[in-house]
Amino acid sequence: TRETFFMKLEGALEVGRNIDQERFASLAVLVGRMDAKRADKAGRACGRRLKRGAVPDPGAWLVQSCERFLAARDIRDVAPAPALERRLAALCEDFGLGGSAFASGTLRDLSLLVPPNAALGVVDALRARLAQGGGVDADEALDDLISERLESRGGRDDVD
């Protein structure tokens, strides 16, 4: 299980460079508690975001994200927190987006890789981007905004 997770982070994480030994040990314990499917999905998601752009304090962000991955009941169909679900539903209604406007992986990343309050800010930023018009693909825009948020603020749970 651990190997699956850490293979997905290969090249993006190095003990002593961007994660200290203590945090790495905490991360290894969390990943060790995951089943193989969860570890694979967490490793893919975290690795993809780290490879897309630098995340400030990646060790802290990885630990927080893995805690959220462990807390998720069904890793295949992650239910957003109630406040986030309401915000997404309002956005979809206001812009006429169907229930399948967002890929399940993008919603999983929003729910599990971005801290809860920050995720609300990402949805607000998506609302602003969609309001500009121009045929914006909502899923691609959300995916980009998740990466932008992680690159700028990492695991900090605040709203811009």
C-alpha positions as CSV (number, residue, x, y, z in Angstrom):
1,T,0.0,0.0,0.0
2,R,2.7,2.5,1.0
3,E,4.7,1.6,-2.1
4,T,1.8,2.4,-4.4
5,F,1.2,5.8,-2.8
6,F,4.9,6.8,-2.8
7,M,5.5,5.6,-6.3
8,K,2.9,8.1,-7.5
9,L,4.9,10.9,-5.8
10,E,8.2,9.9,-7.3
11,G,10.2,12.9,-8.3
12,A,7.9,15.3,-6.6
13,L,8.8,14.5,-2.9
14,E,12.2,14.2,-1.3
15,V,12.8,13.7,2.4
16,G,15.1,16.5,3.6
17,R,14.3,18.7,0.6
18,N,10.6,19.4,0.7
19,I,9.4,17.2,3.6
20,D,11.2,16.6,6.9
21,Q,11.7,13.1,8.4
22,E,9.1,13.6,11.1
23,R,6.4,14.6,8.7
24,F,7.4,11.8,6.3
25,A,7.0,9.3,9.1
26,S,3.5,10.7,9.9
27,L,2.6,10.5,6.3
28,A,3.8,6.9,6.1
29,V,1.7,5.9,9.1
30,L,-1.4,7.5,7.5
31,V,-0.8,5.8,4.2
32,G,-0.2,2.5,6.0
33,R,-3.8,2.7,7.4
34,M,-5.2,3.0,3.8
35,D,-6.5,0.1,1.7
36,A,-4.8,-0.4,-1.7
37,K,-7.5,1.4,-3.7
38,R,-7.5,4.5,-1.3
39,A,-3.7,4.6,-1.4
40,D,-3.7,4.5,-5.1
41,K,-6.3,7.2,-5.5
42,A,-4.6,9.4,-2.9
43,G,-1.1,8.9,-4.5
44,R,-2.4,9.7,-8.0
45,A,-4.2,12.8,-6.8
46,C,-1.4,14.2,-4.6
47,G,1.3,13.3,-7.2
48,R,-0.6,14.9,-10.0
49,R,-1.0,18.1,-8.0
50,L,2.6,18.2,-6.9
51,K,3.8,17.6,-10.5
52,R,1.5,20.3,-11.8
53,G,3.1,23.0,-9.6
54,A,5.0,23.6,-6.3
55,V,2.8,23.4,-3.2
56,P,4.0,25.5,-0.2
57,D,5.0,23.2,2.7
58,P,4.1,20.0,0.8
59,G,4.7,17.8,3.8
60,A,2.0,19.5,5.8
61,W,-0.4,19.5,2.8
62,L,0.2,15.8,2.2
63,V,-0.5,14.9,5.8
64,Q,-3.7,17.0,5.8
65,S,-4.9,15.5,2.5
66,C,-4.2,11.9,3.6
67,E,-6.2,12.5,6.8
68,R,-9.1,13.6,4.6
69,F,-8.7,10.6,2.3
70,L,-8.8,8.3,5.3
71,A,-11.9,10.0,6.7
72,A,-13.8,9.7,3.4
73,R,-16.4,6.9,3.6
74,D,-16.4,5.9,-0.1
75,I,-13.3,6.8,-2.0
76,R,-14.9,6.1,-5.3
77,D,-17.8,8.5,-4.7
78,V,-16.6,11.2,-2.3
79,A,-19.5,13.4,-1.0
80,P,-18.5,17.0,-0.6
81,A,-19.0,18.6,2.8
82,P,-22.5,20.0,3.1
83,A,-21.4,23.7,2.7
84,L,-19.4,22.8,-0.3
85,E,-22.2,20.7,-1.8
86,R,-24.6,23.6,-1.4
87,R,-22.2,26.1,-3.0
88,L,-21.6,23.7,-5.9
89,A,-25.4,23.1,-6.3
90,A,-26.0,26.9,-6.4
91,L,-23.3,27.4,-8.9
92,C,-24.7,24.6,-11.2
93,E,-28.2,26.1,-10.9
94,D,-27.1,29.6,-11.6
95,F,-25.0,28.6,-14.7
96,G,-27.3,25.8,-16.0
97,L,-24.7,23.2,-15.4
98,G,-25.9,19.6,-15.4
99,G,-25.1,17.1,-12.6
100,S,-22.3,15.7,-14.7
101,A,-20.5,19.1,-15.2
102,F,-17.6,18.0,-13.1
103,A,-15.6,14.7,-13.2
104,S,-15.7,12.7,-10.1
105,G,-11.9,13.0,-9.8
106,T,-12.1,16.8,-9.9
107,L,-14.7,16.8,-7.2
108,R,-12.7,14.3,-5.1
109,D,-9.6,16.6,-5.4
110,L,-11.7,19.6,-4.4
111,S,-13.1,17.8,-1.4
112,L,-9.9,16.0,-0.2
113,L,-6.9,17.9,-1.4
114,V,-8.1,21.5,-0.7
115,P,-9.0,22.4,2.9
116,P,-12.7,22.9,3.5
117,N,-12.9,26.7,3.7
118,A,-10.4,27.1,0.9
119,A,-12.6,24.8,-1.2
120,L,-15.4,27.2,-0.8
121,G,-13.1,30.0,-2.1
122,V,-12.2,27.8,-5.1
123,V,-15.9,27.5,-6.0
124,D,-16.3,31.2,-5.7
125,A,-13.4,31.7,-8.0
126,L,-15.0,29.3,-10.5
127,R,-18.2,31.3,-10.3
128,A,-16.2,34.5,-11.2
129,R,-14.5,32.7,-14.1
130,L,-17.8,31.3,-15.5
131,A,-19.4,34.8,-15.1
132,Q,-16.8,36.1,-17.5
133,G,-18.3,33.9,-20.2
134,G,-16.3,32.8,-23.2
135,G,-17.3,29.1,-23.3
136,V,-15.4,28.1,-20.3
137,D,-15.4,24.3,-19.6
138,A,-16.4,24.2,-15.9
139,D,-14.5,21.0,-15.1
140,E,-11.3,22.2,-16.7
141,A,-11.6,25.6,-15.0
142,L,-12.2,23.9,-11.6
143,D,-9.3,21.6,-12.1
144,D,-7.0,24.6,-12.9
145,L,-8.3,26.6,-10.0
146,I,-7.6,23.7,-7.6
147,S,-4.0,23.7,-8.8
148,E,-3.7,27.4,-8.6
149,R,-5.0,27.5,-5.1
150,L,-2.6,24.7,-3.9
151,E,0.3,26.4,-5.6
152,S,-0.4,29.8,-4.0
153,R,-1.6,28.7,-0.5
154,G,-0.9,25.0,0.0
155,G,-2.8,23.5,2.9
156,R,-3.8,26.8,4.5
157,D,-7.5,26.7,5.2
158,D,-8.4,30.3,4.4
159,V,-10.2,32.1,1.7
160,D,-8.6,34.7,-0.6
